[in-house]
Amino acid sequence: TGPVSLECLGNLLRITLSAEYFEDKYLSFSVVDRSGVAWDLDEAMASQCGYTVTYSNWSNIEFRASALSCHSHLERDVFTVTIQIKASHTPDMKNAATHLKTASCHYGPWSPRELVCESNYMEVSVRKEVPQTVKDFIQDEPEDWTLAFPETKARETSVWQIVFHQPEEKKALLVSDAWSAGYGLNTTDTRVLLRIPYTAEQIQLVEDQGFIFSAVRSSTFYKQRWMILMVDTAVACPVDGVDYANKTIIWTVPKYIQLLSAGATSFKDVLVEAGVDLHKLSAKEMASRRYVLLNELNAITVKIPIGAEGGYYKTSVSSGQHGTKYTINLFLEHQWEDSKWGLTKYTIIKEIETPFEPVELAITNNSNLSVRLMNVTVGTFLPDVELVNLTIEGVTVAVPEAVQHGYLISEIRYANGSKAYVIQVPFDAPSIKKEYMSTDMRAYTLNVTLVFIIHPTSETFTVPVITVSTVKDAVLPSARGFCEGRNLHLIITRGNVDQNWLPFISDWHLTPETAQKFSYSLRDNGSHLAISVPFLSSHVSYEDFHASGIKASFHLTLKDGITLANRKDFSISCRFSPSELIQCLPNGTVVLTAVKLVGIADLDTRLLVLRDRECKPSLVTEKTATFKFNVNTCGTNRKFNSTTMTYENEVLYFRPGNDTPAYQLKFACSYAVKQTVDVRYESKKNPPPSIKPGFGSLALSLKLFKEKSYSDPYRELEYPVVKYLREALYFEVELLQPEDERLELNLNDCWATNSQSQDSLPQWPILINGCANSEDSYRTVFHEVNYSSRVKFPQHLKRFEVRMFTFVQGTTLLQE
């Protein structure tokens, strides 16, 4: 009971440290000798001196001491061990709590030869033989034994030297040399002991009856009064012999190993027993656990069903996959008599671990929709697993800090020791992804990665948790529209699903920049999106035309900001007076705008004409064509009545090869026959306009455009522009200042150079006296400039197209 418990188990003392008490603590072990001196134990010292530290039943720490361990005291078959345990919360062991435990265990009677196969060392102790003289030994060194074990006083009996029998040679070591090499040696009044760590240099891997053994063949010499005596201290422990079949562990140990039976002629089994955790089990106990112990002619076999009582599962990781291994600490004791040794007691402690088995973890979504809380259970896990971190949107946070991100973590413990973890997060936490599904449904997605650690190995593994809860709480954006003056207005009230939806007009993403480009009005305050477009604009559709008016519609689509899938469509339709399309000026000039109707998809507004087909539009867009003409031209008819004079014409569209118009728009201008207009004027003779050469300040710009439409110029960041030979370059020269409609821009000379300097050589003329260079293989082409929302004065712009070329000298390319 308590944090430290002790138990005598034959020739071993076991001290168990409670996992609950010593969890998350740094430990150090020391052995205290009879003089009160504490000897620190590390791995090498432990295996040399007969101590073992291991883990059992998940995280319990088990400390085992041999009856003939260093610094223990053996008297009258009672061995006493004092162990000091220090536990601290820091690796430097500051402020460590000290636990001092002393235990005495009775063990006897001793067999003439006892062999122990521990997890970290092999041990053989032999009863001393009848004294016999030995001639070959190393020259004595004074106090050799006491140098190796300072706490032991010189006595009549002590180990003298040890000889290892290798296949190629024999190697003799004095006690001090053997001790320095990591071997443990001891002697009592009746016994000689040799302890060999599995890492020792003299260990050989030997095959016997098809099984591999770690083996050392050695002879130990010891002094007794005036004589040197020798005993055989050979030892061998099985390395393999474990197999798995039909969910059963099969452990086979050969009998009468040749190395341990050299010189013997007859054998007789005395005892074969097996158990778990150093406890021997009766035949009835083994049967209740479905264990099988077979003592056959040449081997002993133990069969344990995987998962049976006595073992336990522990968590493991393979290639990042969570899983388990079944572990059981088996114990086998075989006693036999032979003609050489008499009775031999052979004890094997074997921890068997089954191969890795992946385990799928259950992730259960128990979300409470009424309180808008994500509730996810992850598990179950074995007790050796602990949740330490969460990765939320790429940021790793420790479990105690997760609450700052809205995550509440709790642990559920079950009666069998297993556990699960519960994660609770509000639906409205920033890391919960909200996605519109359909109609009024929204999906809330929890996407978090859990990081676990396994005790005591400190292995880690991750579990991605992705759960979706569907809630009927979606509020879609709504819209209202109206028309005012010459504009269509659309006001969209945002919902709770469209935070990442983007407004599009046709294939144009509507941004403040694109709205400005088309002279649209765009306002977005987060809760409302308002857009106004002119009646005559590129993205307005014209559906039908009657004397009562023309139906104009404006369509806007909200698209998903990631997938660009259509989410919601809005539109506004209004009827505008036909007078919006025509101006009848007092001087007899008519300005008429014809619109392309939705039902005539193939109509090219550039091909619209009046009755006189020579009368073509002066300004063209994709959907409109504007004509400007005098009522006495273009085939206009005139009608009179008593009060008015009416001029009639029509806009026509003919498909190629067809004289029947596919589009016909009739219009008329009426003027009053009798009308008095007061006009104030002065009689003055103005000289005819004349053009005279002169000098002045003009602001000009030269731009390079990406396409023939001259809608998208190259920005400063896109220079230098890379083009292939003969690829078209679209230039535009614009008069910026002064803004005088009486001025017209004409280009005289234009040339290209090989550098940024306009005066550098070589040069190549592109325009000469306003005309294309006749020596060019590909002539410069001028493009017509029409009135548009961007072009206020077409006469202030000149557009021309040049094919890409390079400067050469002979056959050599000239580069700057």
Order of alpha helices (4+ residues) and beta strands (2+ residues): beta-beta-alpha-beta-beta-alpha-beta-beta-beta-beta-beta-beta-beta-alpha-beta-beta-alpha-beta-beta-beta-beta-beta-beta-beta-beta-beta-beta-beta-alpha-beta-beta-beta-beta-beta-beta-beta-beta-beta-beta-beta-beta-beta-beta-beta-beta-beta-beta-beta-alpha-beta-beta-beta-beta-beta-beta-beta-beta-beta-beta-beta-beta-beta-beta-beta-beta-beta-beta-beta-beta-beta
